[in-house]
């Protein structure tokens, strides 16, 4: 079964895949997670915000492993699903670069372009790692 038919006729075609534009250069220098935005989403509940950050840090390796399994098995449907989940996590945390990279990965998977997806996975993984490494500092900021 081809990837296109496996995904159904939803208009996802490899020839129509276009990655999101790159973020402005200064965006990469900022915190990978917008703490103020996350805190607002948590209704200014510092404890809840901290729990969200802890959960992300604890679960990020499992999320990456799920993406890797889908890539290794060539399962574009599962890859798209896992990338979409990562995109939602990133959006909820205010991790804009991670969200953009997860969106690129999801779109490539939905288009059935596993070659592009492999390259985009590396960028998404880099953003996940960058966010995970920022968590301890963000937790310190929340405590003060």
N, C-alpha and C positions, 0 to 999 in steps of 0.2 A: 504494500500500500504506500503510495507516495505521501510525502509530508503534507502536500497541499490537500489531498483528499482526506488525510487523517485529521487535519485541522478543520475540515468542512469548508464550505464556500463562504468565507467571511470577508473576502476582499483582501486577504493577506497574501501578497505575492512578493517574492524576492526582488523582482525588478522595481517594486514600488517602495522598498525599504529605504528610508532616509534617516540617519542618526540625528538626534537633537543637536542643535548648535552647541559648540563648546561654551563653557562658562567664561565670563570675563576673567582676565588674568588675576585680578585682585581677589576673586571669589575663592581661589585655591589657598590664599594666604589667611583667610578668615577661619574662625572655628568651623570644623566640619559639621557641627550640630549647633543650630541656633537655639541657645539655651533660653533666651527670653521668649521665643516663640513656643518652645516646648512647655515652659512654665505656664504660659497663657493657656495652652491646650489642656493643661492639668489644673486649670482654674486656680492657679497660684498655690497649689498644694505642693509644698516642697518635698514632703515625704513620698507622695505619689510620683512626682517627677523623678526623684531618686530611684524609685522602684522601676520605672520605665527604663532608665539608663542602665540599671543593674541587669534587668531582663535582656536588654539588647546585647550587652557585653557577654552574658552567659550563653545566649542562644545564637550568636553570630556565627560561631564555628559550625554549628549544625545547619544553619541556613546555607553557608558556603558549601558544605559537604553535599547537601541536597542538590544544589546547582551543579556541582562537579559530577555527581552520579548521573544526572539527566544528560549532561554533555557527553560523558563517557559512553552512555548507552545509546546516544543518538536520539533520545526521546524529546522531540521538539515540543510536544504538548506539555510534558512535565516541566521542561525547562521554562516555558512561557509561564506556567502556573507559579513556579518557585520564584521567578524573576518578578512577577506581579506582586507576590507576597512581600518580597524585599522592597519593592517600590512603595508599597503601602506603609511598611515599617518606617522607611526613610521619610516619607511625607509626614507621617504622624510625629516624628521626632524633629522635624525641621532640618533634616540633613539633605540640603538641596542638591549637592553634587552627587551624593549616593543615589538619590531619587532619579536624577537624570541618567546616570550610568545604568541603573536597574531598568529604566524605561527603554534605553537603547537595546539592552540585552533582551528584554521581553519582545520588543518589536522584531528583532532579528529572528528570535525563536518562532514567533507567530508567522513570519515570512518563510520559515523553513530554511533559513540561511545559517546552517550550523557552523560553517567556516567563519563567517563574520561573528557569530555568537561566541566562538572560542576566543577571539580577540577581545570582544567586548566584555567577556567574563573577567579577563585580567584587569580591566579598568574598574569594573564593579567591585572586584575583590579588593583592589587597592583602596577604594573609597570606604568599604566596610572596615578594613583594617585601620584606616585613618580615623574613622569614627570610634571604633572600639578603643583605640589607644588614647583618644581624647576623654573618655569617660572618667577616669580618676580625677583629672583636673576639673572637669565639670561638676563632679560630686563635691569636690572641695569648695568650689564657688557657691554651690547650693548651701553648704554648711555655714557659710559666713554671711 
